[in-house]
Structure formats: structure tokens, C-alpha cells
Amino acid sequence: MSKTFRGGVHPLPGLHQGKPLTDNKPVKPYVSETVCIPLNMHIAAPPSTPVVKKGDRVLMGQVIAEGVGPRGVPVHASVSGTVKEVGNVQQLGARTSPCITIENDFQDEWVELKGLGNVETCDPAAILPAIQAAGICGMGGAGFPTHFKLSVPPDKKVDTVILNGAECETFLNADHRLMLEYPGKVVDGLRAAMRAANVETGYIAIEDNKRDAIAAISKAAAGRKGVHVVALRAKYPQGAEKQIIKAITGREVPSGKLPADAGCIVMNVGTAAAVADAVIDGRPLVERITTVTGRVREPSNLLLRIGTIFLDAIGACGGYTVEEPGKIISGGTMTGIAAPSETVSVTKTTGGIVVLSQKEATSMEESPCIRCSRCVEVCPMHLNPFKLKNLCDMNDLKAAQANHIMDCILCSSCSYICPSRRWIMSSIKNAREQIIAQQKKGV
């Protein structure tokens, strides 16, 4: 019987789902003429510091920016070629981001790589340094430095590592294809993470509508110490950290705490595959699978180099099917971020590029709340979204905090289910950003 959690929604086929467009499309590589690589791809870590300058020739996998501080993560060249520019470029954020632009010479000349070998026999103490040196961060969307996540504090007792293969976000099939085509890497990455964190139990959690992935991963995991494959009920947001922990272990992450406080570490399956590459071969994270879909001629799952421009990736899928797109979303349509332009870059966390038409992108006008309580019923965090929205709209941030606004995981289930099309998640997100800004200022 598939495991699950209370709450959540079932996005309908079509605009709100979109997975059938690419779920049977094998991964195909695409390499662009230039890459623009952001240096601030890693959440909770300062931007990496450039160590190359305009005109330098770089090799694929070469460190082009060094990490800063204990959470710092280096950035590597995803192509071999010549550095065209080192400077700020508009990306997804409100402000420009430090980036390094490289002109590809299409030689794919690598730096010398040195791995640790078999994940079962290598020195466990060498795994975390290898992960950090490879520039690995969470590839499921958050981008938290993986070496830091696996560094269990002395006061925490972690006994379980969970790989998130749910991929419940709409439109996206990058993780699904990864599990089908590279199941061995996923299992090797889990075992490396388990050994690094000194954990005996590991789960690979996959939604039950991906039976082919469950079969592939189960075959690869057969006989591997402590590895279990678990089917989850297909539901959104089944892949959220707190919900996947609850579904598999029955534990709840305390309010304001982290998964480690529930004895768990949660990683994306893509992150695990990157860990396997880093540990076995010493290969840094320079490419990822990204679903490019929506209003494009040939929706595809592409293996893209980090720094690939969105427009180039869309061009690799035959270009737009509409004269002018209404929105280009980085990620899926439930939690993705609308790109300010088609010239932003693919980062380590870009699981999808979704193109919407003008009609699809048009926001519906809010109507008065009809007190149906559907938002309360579907909230996976057991919050009262209706009440939180009212407090946010009144700018009563203290009351919003008292009603646990910071526990909201911004999944948009409340906005999706609302028959009045209230902009619930937008109001909550804006208020949370204000609260975080005040906390940083010490207000």
C-alpha cells in the first residue's frame, strides 16, 4: 500500500499537469555555443569568488570560482573554451547575479579527474570533501550545499537518509527519466551519502504512478545494504521534505526545525546521482537533466550544461509554438519562478523550463472568499491559509508569525484548490520575505 500524508491536491491533466508531454521522452544531450554560469546557485552560501578573468582559456570541470566559508561551494566550467566575461547578469532574482560567460570550443577537454572508486569500499571520511570539491548542492530546487547537509551536528541523531524520487511537481519528468536511465548512479549516490553520514537505513521514495522507475530502481538496489524502495501515493506535494518524512517514517519535523531534528536527511535523486559521479570518478557537477516543455515544438528531456541560456534550450526543442510566450517558468507551474527574460541561465537546480501562452499565463482576478475551507483541508502543514492571507493583506506580520506562517512550504495547494482564485500563496510568500528581511536587520 502506497504511503502518503494528510492534505495535498491532485493537479488535473492539461495545463496543470503536463507530464504526458515528456514522460516517455529519453534524455538527449544538448550543448550550446556559450554558457553563462551564475556564481550564486547555492542557497545559504555566499556567492563563489571568481578565479579566472576575461580571455582565460578554461577546461571542462576546471574550478572557475571558489567557495567561501564552510558552506561555500566551488563552481566549475561546464565547457572548455574562452572566458568572454566576468560580471553581473540578470538571472531569476530581483538583482543581477555574478556570472562567468564562456565561449565553447566544443572540444570538451576535461581537467584531470581523480575519484575515490567504489562507494562501498572507499574511505567514508573522504566522501564529504569529494562532494564539496565537486560543487554539489540540492538539485531538487532548494540548492542547499550537499556536503553541509550530510555533516550531521554532534547534537543530532540521524538514522535515515531518504532520496526524493517523487517528482510531484507539474510538467517535470527530469527525475523520472534519470531513475529509468541511470538507476545505478542513484543507488550508488544513496550508499555514498549513507556512509558519509554513518547511517544504516536509506529509502528511495517514488510515486506509484512511476511503476517503471520503481522497477528500475528496485533492480539496481537489490542486495545493497540498508537500501529500501518505497512507493508513495501520487499526490502533490508528496515530494516536500516534511511530507516525505511523515509518509515514510511517521515522524514529524518540529515547527521551526530541520529534517535532522526528526532523524532524517532528505536528498533529491538527481543530487544522489551527482554524488555518485563525484565519489566514483571525481567528476564535478557541470550538467543536469532538465525538462523543456509547454508551448515548444518538441517537448524534451535535455541533458544541459550548467549555464545554458533558456532560449538556447528552447531552440533545441524546435522553438516556440506561439508567436510570443506569456511566461517562461523555471521549474514547474506550482512552485516555479517566472523568468524575467528568455536569457536567464540553467543552474544546478533547474529541473524544468515551462513555456506558457499569453492566455495560460494570464492571472485570474480574485473573488471574495466563500468560506469553503478547501484551503484548510488541503494544506499539508495543517495551517489556516485563509486566515494567513487576511493577516498578510493587513500587513500584520507579528500575527502571521504567531499563526506559523514560517512553517508554510509555499506549495500553492491552497491557491490551486481555491474556487475564488484567491492569491493566497502570493500573499504568504511576500509576507515571509518581509519577515526574513526584518530578521536579517534585527528588527
N, C-alpha and C positions, 0 to 999 in steps of 0.2 A: 504494500500500500504506500503510495507516494506521500512524502512528508510535506507539511506546509505550515502556515502561520495564520492567525486570525486577521481578517481585513483584506485589503488589496482589491484589484479590479481585473477584468478580462477584456483588454482592448479588442475592439471589433476588427474584422478583416477590412482591407482597403486603406484609406488614409491613415487610420490609427494603428494599423498593424504593419503591413508592407513586407513582412518576411518572405512570402512566396516569391517575390521578385528575384531573390538571390539565394534561397536556401539550398538549391541544387546546383549552384554555380561553383565549380572548383576554383581554387585560388590561382591567380595568374600574376606573374611579376610585371611591374612597370617601372621604368627608370626615366626620369626627366632630365632635361639639359642643365638645369640649375636647381639647387636646393637652398632654401633659406631656413637655417636651423636656429630656433629660439633657444636662449640660454636660461630661461626661467620656466622650464617644463615641469619642475619638481615642486609640489606643494610642500609647505613647511620647511623649505630650504631656500637660502639666498640664491640669487642668480649666479650661475657659474662664471668664473673670470676668464676672459679670452687669453689664450697663449699663442695666438697666431695673428698675423697682420695682413693687410691687403697686399696681394702679389705673391704670397707664400704658396708653394705647392704642398698639398697635403695628400696623405694616403688614406684609403678607406680604413676605418677603425682607429685612426690616429686621434689622440686627445687634442681637441681644439679649444676647450675651456675646462678649467679645473674647478672642482667643487670647493665650497667654502664652509668650514666648520664641520662638526661631527655628523650633521645630516647632509652635508654637501655631496653632490653627485656630479661626476665629470660628464662632459658632452663630447661626442666623437663625430668625426667626419663620416657621413653616410655614403659618400662617393669619393673617388680620387679625382684630383683636379686642382684648380687655382682659386684661391680666396679672392672674391671680387669685392667684398665689402664687409666691414665690421662696424655695426652701428644699430640704431634703433629703427624698428619697423613695426607698423600697425599689425597686431595679431588679434586674438579674441577679446582681450581685456580692454578697459576704457583707455588705458595709457599705452603708448608704444612700448615694445619689448626689445631688449638687446638681442641681436641676431648676428649670425655669421652666414654670409651668402657664398656658395662655392659653385664655380662653373665646372661641370662634369666633363672629364676627358674620356669617359666610357671605357677606361682600362680596368676599372675595379681592382686596382693594385692595393693589396692589403698590407698593413703593418704586420710584423711578425707576431703571431699569436702563441700563447703558451697556456694550456689548460691544466686542470688537475687530474683529468682522466675520469675513471668510473666513479659515479656518485656514491656508490656503496662502499668503496674502499679508500677514497681519498681522505685526507686529514680533515675532520669536521671543523677544526679551528681555522682552516684556510678558506672555508666556503664563504663566510661573510665578507672578508676582504676582496674575494674574487667577484662577488655580486656588486659591491660598491665600485670596484675598478671598472666594471662593465657598464656602469651608468644606469642600472636598472631601477625603475620605480613602478608603482602600481599602474598597470595598463588597462584597468577596468574603468578608468575615469578620474579617480582622485589624484593619482600621480605621487603618492607618498613614497619616499625613498625606501626601497625594499630591505636594504641592509639594516636600517634603523628599526623597521617593523619587526624583523626577526631577532633583534637584540633584546631579549627578554630581561626586564629590570629584575634585580635581586628580590624585590618585594612582591613580585608577581609569580603565580604558579600557573604556567601554561602547559596544558597536556594534550592539546588538539590543534592540528593545522587543517583548515578547510580550504579547498580550491573551489572557487565560484565558477561553475560552468553553466549557470542558469541562463544567462543572456536573455533576460526577460524584457529588455528594452526593445521598443518597437523598431522595425525595419532592419535591425542589425543581425548579421549572421557570421561575423568575423570569428568569434569564439567557436561557434558550431563547426565551421569549416576547419579550424585549427585542430579541434578534437578528432575530426574524421581523418584528416590528412597527416597529422603529426602526433598521434596519441602517445607514442613512446616518449617524446620530449616532455609532454605534460606530466607523465608519471615520474620520469627522472627528476623533473624540477620539484615535484612534491617531496620526493625522497631526500633531495638535497636540502630543502627547507626544513624537513623534519629533523635531519641530522644536525643541521646548524643550530636549531633551537632546542635540541635534545628532547624531542617529543616522540612518543611511541605510536601515536594514533593519527592517521591522516584520512580525510574524506575528500572525494571528488564528487561534487554535487551537481547534477544535471537535470534539467526539467524533463518531465516524462513525455513531452511531445518531440523529443530528440532521441528516439529509440536507437537510431543508427549510431549516434555518438556514444550512448550508454554501452552499446555492444562493443564498439571500437576501444573505448577506454577500459572496459572490463577485461577485454582480451589482453591489452597491454599491461594491466595491473595484476594479472594472475600471478600468484606466487611472490609478489612484492611485499615485504614485511610491513605490517601495520596499515596497508592501504585498503580503503573500502570505497566502493562506488555506490552512491545513494541517489535514488530517483526523487525528484521534487515535483509537486503538482505544478503544472504550467499556470502561472498566475503572476501578475505584476504587483509589487516589486519583489518577487521571490529572490532576486539576487542581491538585495540590500544586505549589508553586513549583519545588522542586528536581527533581521528576519531569517537569514540563512542559519545563523547560530541557534535561534529559537527552534527552527524547524528540525534541525539535525540533532542537537544536544538537549533541547528542552530548557536550556539556560537563558536567562535574560541579562542583557548588558545593563547595569545600573545607570540611572539618569546621570548624565554628565560624565560618564566614564567611557572607557575604550574596550574593545573586544578582549584585550588581555585581562581585564578585570572579571571576565566570565571564563577565563582559562582558555581562550581561543585566539588564534591568528587566522585571518581570512585573506586569501590572495586570489587574484584572477588567474584563470588557466593560461592566459597569454603571458602573464608575469612568470608563471612557473616554467613555461617553455623557454623564455629568455634566460631564466636562471640555469636551466639545463645547458644551454649554449655557452653561458659564461663559465660554468664549472667544468664541463667536459672539455671544451675546446678553447676557452679563454676569449670567446667571441663577444664583443660589446654589443649593446642594443642600438642598432642602426637602421632597423626596418621593422615593420609591423603589418599585419593583415588589417585592411580597412574595407568596410562595405561601402561602395559608392552606388547610390540608388535614388529612387524617386523619379523625377522628371528628366532622366537621361536616357539616351537611345539604347544603351546596352548595360543595364544594371549588373554590377560585377563585384566580386570579392578580390581586391587587388593587394598584392604584396608590395607595399610602398616604402621607399626610403624616407627616413625622418627628414623633414624639411621640404618635402614635395609640396608644391603650391596646389591649392584646391582646384584651380582652373585647369592645371595640367592633368590632375587625376580625373576630372570630369571629361576632359578631352580624350583621355584613354578609354572612356566609356562611350565614345561617339558624340559627345557634346549634349547640349540641352534639347529637349523635345518641345520646349516652349520658347517663344520669342524673347521673353525676359523673365527670369525666375523671380518669384515673390520673396523667397527666403532660401538661404543655404544654411543648413543646420549642421554643426559639428556634434556628432552623437546621434541619438535617436530623438523622436519627436516628443517624448515625455519629459526628459531631463536635459536634452541637448541645448546648446547655446547657439543663437543665431549669429552667423559670421557677419562682420561689418562690411566685408567685401569678398570677392572670389579669389583674392590674392593672399589670404592667410595661409599658414603652413600646417601640414600634418605633423603632429607631435607624437610623443610616446603614448599618449592617452587617447588618440583619435581613433575610435572604433568604427566611426561611420561618417559619411558625408551624404546628407539627405537634401535633395533639391525639391522644393515645393513650388507650385504655380502661384500666380498672384491670387487666385481665388482661394486656394488652400491655405495661403499664408495670412489671409485677412482675419483679424481678430473679431470675434462676435461681441456685440455690445452686452454689457452686464444688464441683468434684470434684477428686480428685488428678490431677496431670499424668500422662499416659500416655506421655510422651516420644515423641510422634509427629512432632515437629519441623515441624508445619504453620505455626506462628507464624514460624519462621525462614524458611521458604520464601516466605511472602507479604510479609514486611517489606520495604517499598520503600526503606528506608535501609540494608539489609544488616546489621541488628543482630541480637542474640540476645534476643528478648523474654522467653523462658523464664528465662534467666539474670538479666536485669534485674529481673524480678518477684521472684525469690528474694532478690536483693540489697536491693530496696526493702522487702520484707516484713521483712527483718532490720535495716532502717534503716541499712544500710552505705552511706551516701551517697558516701563517697570512692571505694569500689569501683565504685559505679554510674557515677560520673563517669568513672572510668578505662575503663569499658566503653561510653562515649559516649552516656550517657542523654540528654544535652542535644541530640544530633542527632535524637532521636525527634521526629517531626512530629505525634504524637498522633492518628493517622488511625483507630485502632481496628481495623485489619485483623487484627491478632493476636487480639484478643478475639472478633471476628466469626467467625474460622475455627476457633477452639479447640473441639474436641469435648467438652472437660471444662468448658466455660463458665467458664474462669479469668478473673478480673477483672484482666487484665494491664494494660490501658491505665489503669485507675483507679489502680493501684499506682504506675505510672510517673508519671502526672500529679501525684499527691500528693507524690512524692519530688522531682520537678522544682520544684514550688512551694516546698518546704523549702529546696532548694539556692539558688534565686533569692533567697529571703528572707535566707538566710545571707550571700550575696554582697552584698546591699544593706547589711547590717550590718557588712560587712568581716570576717566570721568566716572 
